[in-house]
């Protein structure tokens, strides 16, 4: 297997970035401008679309923490990871 791509860390950093104005900087380091992101809930092409999805999900799940839960795989220039989010709860 080749060297772990640091771009995966930048992508997770975008999901975990608390400042919305800093999300794009992480994505620019992580993603090819022509990215195609597909999961069961969305199919989007391009960094602009991916960024909109990040902001939408973060609005729907405020304070969630995103993490990688698997190793990683690469085939034909594409990377795959399995991740999860943990919803934050307020302790009173």
N, C-alpha and C positions, 0 to 999 in steps of 0.2 A: 504494500500500500504506500502511496506517496505521502509527503509531508502534510500534516494537518493544516488546512487553510485558515489563516487568521480571520478571513472574511466572515467565517461563521460566528466568531466572537463579536465582530462588529454588528452583525445582524441581530444577535441577541441583545447587544447593548442598545440598539435602537428600540427594541420592544420594552426594555427596562428603563429607558431614559425618562426621568421625571419632567424635564423641560421640553415642551413640544417644539420649541425653536431649534433644538439641538438634534432632533431625530434624523433630519435629512443628512447631516454631516456623517453620522454613523452609516447610513444607507449608501452614501456615495463611496465610502471605503469598502463596503461589503458587496455591493451588487453591480453586475453588468448593467449598463443602461437599457439593454433589451431583455431584462429578466422576465421570465414567465413563472409566476407563483401559482401553484395549484394545490388546493386542499379541498376537503369535502364542502366547505362553505364559500369558496371564492376561486375564481380563475381570472388573474389579472396580469397584464403585460406592461412592463416599463416601471422605472423607479417612481414616477409620479403616482401611478396607480397603487403601487405597493405602499408608498408613504400614506396615501389616503386611507388605505386599509388599516395600517398601524394606528393612525389617529382614531379611526372609527372604533376599532376593537378596544383601544385604551379608554375611550369614552364609555363604552358599554361595560368594561370590566376595570374600573379604576383601582389602582394600587395592586393589580395582579402582578405576580413575579413570574417571569418566563425563564425556563432553564432547559438545557439539553439533557436528555435522559438516556441517550444511547451513544454508541460510537458513531462514526460517520462513514459514508460510502461515496465513491466517485465513479461515475461511468460516463464516458463520452463527453467530458467537460461539464457534467452536471453533478451537484452535490446533494446528498440526502442525509437528514438527521431526523431523529424523533425527539420531540420536545413536549413539554407540559407547561401549564400555567397553574399557579396556586393563587386562589383568591385571598386577598388580605381581609382580615376581620378586625374590627375595632374591639379592643378590650376596655371595659369600663370598670 
